[in-house]
Amino acid sequence: MKQQVAIKGMSCGGCTQTVEKALKQIEGVKMVTVSLAPPQAVIQTDHVISNAQLQSALAKVGNYRVAGNVTDNESKKSGGSCCG
């Protein structure tokens, strides 16, 4: 199964690598490709990964979030954890 989600908070190649590693840690994820343009992740999975699971994995590694999530709280920091 393939899921495509927009990701907010990425601003460099380091961010994409961090997001990719975080998403790969979710149970059932087989493969992840993350890009800056457009800022998104394409996830190959065994089953549908919920927005809550994605948000949880991203929150552990920095200021990244799934775009369009209603619980988003915009942070004052513009980039991810690797960007000042």
Stockholm file with secondary structure:
# STOCKHOLM 1.0

chainA/1-84         MKQQVAIKGMSCGGCTQTVEKALKQIEGVKMVTVSLAPPQAVIQTDHVISNAQLQSALAKVGNYRVAGNVTDNESKKSGGSCCG
#=GR chainA/1-84 SS CEEEEEEESCCSHHHHHHHHHHHHTSTTEEEEEEEETTEEEEEEESSCCCHHHHHHHHHTTSSCEETTCTTCCCCSCCSCTTCC
#=GC SS_cons        CEEEEEEESCCSHHHHHHHHHHHHTSTTEEEEEEEETTEEEEEEESSCCCHHHHHHHHHTTSSCEETTCTTCCCCSCCSCTTCC
//
